[in-house]
Amino acid sequence: EGETVSIKSTCFISAIDHVLVYRVTASAPHAFRVSMDSQLKYSISQEQDILLLSGQAYDEGVKPDSYDRDDTIRYTIAALPVTDGKLQWQEDSVCVENATY
């Protein structure tokens, strides 16, 4: 019979450091996929062992609505997997295999 795996997640945010940490632990080796997306214009890239989502937004109340305006807000979200498992990088995500954290 298959072993039951308990998954626990913990999250905290440091506004001062501009960081959100999301930790996932498992009672036995487990696999999962880390991916990101946005409702705004964005692109996904990888730099070293970091998955990056970079994008931009604009105030829809200001005309003309355009990403070409000078007042768009540019942002980047970085995901840095720290694990005891194996990382398998894909074009827009990373799979974590055989991991307990």
N, C-alpha and C positions, 0 to 999 in steps of 0.2 A: 504494500500500500504506500501511497505517496506521503511524504512528510509534510506536516503543516508548517508553513513559514509565517512567523509574525513579523509584520512590517510596522515600524514606528517612525514618525516624522516629527521634527522639531524645527521651528523657524524663529529667527529673531532679526530685528532691524536696528541698525545704528544710523540715525539721521546725520550725526556729526561726521561719520566716515563714509556716508553715501553707500552703504552696504546692506544687502539683505542676504542672510545665510539660511539655506534650507538644507537640513541634514536628514538623510534617510538611512535607517539601520534595519537589518534583517537578522532573524534568529538563526538562519542558515544561509549558505551561499545562494544568491538570487540574481536575476538579470532584469534590467530595465533600460529604457531609452530616455535620453534628455534631449528635448527639442524646444524651440521657441518660435512664436509668431506674433504678429501684431495686426490690428485693424488699420494701422496707418501704413504709409509707404515705407518699406524696409528691405534690407538685404541681410543674408546670413553669410558669415565667413568663419574661418578658423585661423587662429594665430597661435603657433606653438600648441599647447594643450588647452587652449581657451576657445570656447564657442562664442561668437559675437553676433549680436543682432544690432544693426545700425539703421537708424531711420530718421525721419523728420515729420514734423507736424506744423500746421498753421492754424490761426484763429479763423474759424469759418464765418465769424461775424464781420470780418474785414474783407472788402472786395478789392480786387478780384481774388477769388479762391484759386490759389496756385502754389505749387511747391517751388516755383521759380522766384518767389518773392524773397526779399532780403531779410524779412522778419520771421522766417520759419525757425522752429525750434529743432535743433539736431540733437539726437540722443544715441547712446550706445549702452547695451546691456551685455554683460560678460558672464558666462557660466564657466567656472573652473572646477571640473570634477576632481575630488580628492577621494581615493578609494583603495581598498585592498584587492579589488578585482582587476579585470583586464578591460582596457578601453578599445573599442572598435569605432574609429572615426568614419562618418559618412558625410556626404556633401552638405547636409543641413541639420545634422544631429550627431550625437555620440551614444553608442550602446555600451552599457556597463554590464559585464558578464562575470559570473562567479564571485559576487561581491557580498560582503556583510555590512559594508558601509561605503 
